[in-house]
Amino acid sequence: MAAKTAKTWKQLKEQLKEKRTGKKNRGVNSILEKGEVVVQRLAAEVTGKAQKYNKIGPREFVSFPFEELTLTNIKLACKSHFSSICDDITSEVCDVLVGVQGPS
């Protein structure tokens, strides 16, 4: 019985290790494979007591035609996506904030 329990614990540890290490580079690879990045537009000014940026609309899928994941390429993809969608963009400023849920 002790051998069976030890084997079960060993299998569990291996599964947890695989789960941890399997997601390590998931972000970079998934963006390049899918050819898109999920972006959340934010307000230009911080508000409230916590000084947070307000979200504008839902998160959007922005096509990412580049072969290398860099900040410059992310900015170019966002500028081309939002300039084709919105005519009311007053400035060409595009900053990238990277958080737990991806770039904003």
matplotlib code that plots the C-alpha trace (Angstrom):
import matplotlib.pyplot as plt

x = [0.0, 2.8, 4.4, 1.1, 0.7, 4.3, 3.7, 0.6, 2.3, 5.2, 2.7, 1.0, 4.3, 5.2, 1.9, 2.2, 5.8, 4.6, 1.7, 4.1, 6.8, 4.4, 3.0, 6.3, 6.7, 3.0, 2.5, 5.2, 4.6, 0.8, 0.9, 3.3, 1.4, -2.0, -1.0, -3.0, -2.7, -5.5, -5.5, -7.5, -7.8, -7.3, -8.1, -5.3, -5.8, -5.8, -8.8, -10.0, -8.4, -6.4, -5.1, -6.0, -6.6, -10.2, -10.9, -12.5, -14.7, -14.0, -10.7, -10.0, -8.1, -5.5, -3.8, -0.1, 1.6, 5.2, 7.6, 9.2, 7.5, 8.8, 7.2, 7.7, 5.9, 3.0, 2.7, 2.6, 0.0, -2.2, -1.9, -2.8, -5.8, -7.2, -6.7, -8.6, -11.5, -11.8, -11.6, -11.9, -8.5, -7.1, -3.4, -1.1, 0.2, 0.3, 1.8, 1.9, 1.2, 1.9, -0.1, -1.1, -3.8, -1.6, -0.8, -3.1]
y = [0.0, 2.4, 1.8, 2.6, 5.8, 6.8, 6.1, 8.2, 11.2, 10.9, 11.0, 14.0, 15.9, 15.1, 16.4, 19.6, 20.1, 19.6, 22.0, 24.7, 24.4, 23.9, 27.4, 29.2, 30.6, 30.3, 34.0, 34.7, 31.4, 31.8, 35.3, 34.4, 31.2, 32.7, 36.0, 38.1, 39.8, 40.7, 44.4, 46.5, 50.2, 52.5, 56.1, 58.6, 60.0, 58.2, 58.7, 57.8, 57.4, 54.4, 56.3, 53.7, 53.9, 53.4, 50.7, 51.8, 49.1, 45.4, 43.7, 43.3, 40.9, 42.8, 41.1, 40.7, 40.1, 40.4, 37.6, 39.0, 40.0, 43.5, 46.6, 48.4, 45.7, 45.7, 49.4, 49.3, 46.5, 48.5, 51.8, 50.1, 48.3, 51.2, 53.7, 51.5, 51.1, 54.6, 57.9, 59.9, 59.1, 62.5, 61.6, 59.0, 58.1, 54.4, 53.2, 49.6, 48.5, 44.8, 43.1, 39.7, 39.5, 40.8, 44.1, 47.1]
z = [0.0, 0.8, -2.6, -4.3, -2.4, -3.1, -6.8, -6.8, -5.2, -7.6, -10.6, -9.0, -8.6, -12.3, -13.5, -11.5, -12.8, -16.3, -15.8, -14.4, -17.0, -19.9, -19.6, -19.1, -22.7, -23.7, -24.3, -26.9, -28.8, -28.8, -30.2, -33.0, -33.8, -33.8, -35.5, -33.1, -29.8, -27.3, -26.5, -24.0, -24.8, -21.8, -21.1, -21.4, -17.9, -14.5, -12.3, -8.9, -5.5, -6.7, -9.8, -12.3, -16.0, -17.0, -19.7, -23.0, -24.5, -24.5, -25.2, -28.9, -31.1, -33.1, -36.0, -35.5, -38.9, -37.7, -37.1, -34.0, -30.8, -29.8, -28.3, -31.6, -33.5, -31.0, -31.3, -35.1, -35.0, -32.6, -34.6, -37.8, -36.2, -34.4, -37.2, -39.5, -37.0, -35.5, -37.4, -34.1, -32.8, -32.1, -31.6, -32.9, -29.4, -28.6, -25.3, -24.2, -20.6, -20.0, -17.3, -16.1, -18.8, -21.6, -23.2, -22.9]

ax = plt.figure().add_subplot(projection="3d")
ax.plot(x, y, z, "-o")
ax.set_aspect("equal")
plt.show()
